[in-house]
Amino acid sequence: MSTARELRAMDPKELLREAEKLSDQLQKTRLAVRLGKEKNTAKCRDLQKKHARIHSVLREKELETTLSSSSI
């Protein structure tokens, strides 16, 4: 699920669900790092990157539909 190619193949509703799930994971991981339960601080960065990647693909899909509807 982590590559942009796999994300582009997904439905926008699936992408939103995945973004929400990653957001929850990121929040929990940040809390765990602050409390000292999680030692791997790079995990937060990885989750942020995945979250940003999903939002980038969502924006691409939004622009595709906007451009295709305006050119008709």
C-alpha positions as CSV (number, residue, x, y, z in Angstrom):
1,M,0.0,0.0,0.0
2,S,3.0,2.3,0.4
3,T,3.8,2.9,-3.3
4,A,2.2,5.7,-5.2
5,R,1.3,3.3,-8.0
6,E,-0.7,1.2,-5.6
7,L,-2.4,4.2,-4.1
8,R,-3.4,5.5,-7.5
9,A,-5.2,2.2,-8.2
10,M,-7.3,2.7,-5.1
11,D,-10.8,4.4,-4.9
12,P,-10.9,7.8,-3.3
13,K,-13.2,6.5,-0.6
14,E,-10.6,3.8,0.2
15,L,-7.8,6.5,0.2
16,L,-9.8,8.6,2.7
17,R,-10.3,5.6,5.0
18,E,-6.6,4.8,4.8
19,A,-5.7,8.4,5.5
20,E,-7.9,8.4,8.6
21,K,-6.4,5.1,9.8
22,L,-2.9,6.5,9.3
23,S,-3.8,9.7,11.1
24,D,-5.0,7.7,14.1
25,Q,-1.8,5.6,14.0
26,L,0.4,8.7,13.8
27,Q,-1.4,10.2,16.8
28,K,-0.9,7.1,18.9
29,T,2.7,6.7,17.8
30,R,3.5,10.3,18.7
31,L,2.0,9.8,22.2
32,A,3.9,6.6,22.6
33,V,7.2,8.3,21.7
34,R,6.5,11.1,24.2
35,L,5.6,8.7,26.9
36,G,8.8,6.7,26.2
37,K,6.9,3.5,25.2
38,E,8.1,3.8,21.6
39,K,11.8,4.1,20.9
40,N,11.7,4.2,17.1
41,T,11.1,7.9,16.4
42,A,11.5,7.3,12.7
43,K,8.1,5.6,12.8
44,C,6.4,8.9,13.1
45,R,8.2,10.3,10.0
46,D,7.3,7.2,8.0
47,L,3.6,7.5,8.9
48,Q,3.7,11.2,8.0
49,K,5.1,10.4,4.6
50,K,2.5,7.8,3.9
51,H,-0.2,10.2,5.0
52,A,1.1,12.9,2.7
53,R,1.5,10.5,-0.2
54,I,-2.2,9.5,0.2
55,H,-3.3,13.2,0.2
56,S,-1.1,13.9,-2.9
57,V,-2.8,11.1,-4.8
58,L,-6.2,12.3,-3.7
59,R,-5.4,15.8,-5.0
60,E,-4.2,14.3,-8.3
61,K,-7.5,12.5,-8.7
62,E,-9.4,15.7,-7.8
63,L,-7.5,17.7,-10.4
64,E,-8.0,15.0,-13.0
65,T,-11.8,15.1,-12.5
66,T,-11.8,18.9,-12.5
67,L,-9.7,19.1,-15.7
68,S,-11.7,16.5,-17.5
69,S,-15.0,18.1,-16.6
70,S,-13.9,21.6,-17.6
71,S,-12.5,20.5,-21.0
72,I,-15.8,19.0,-22.1
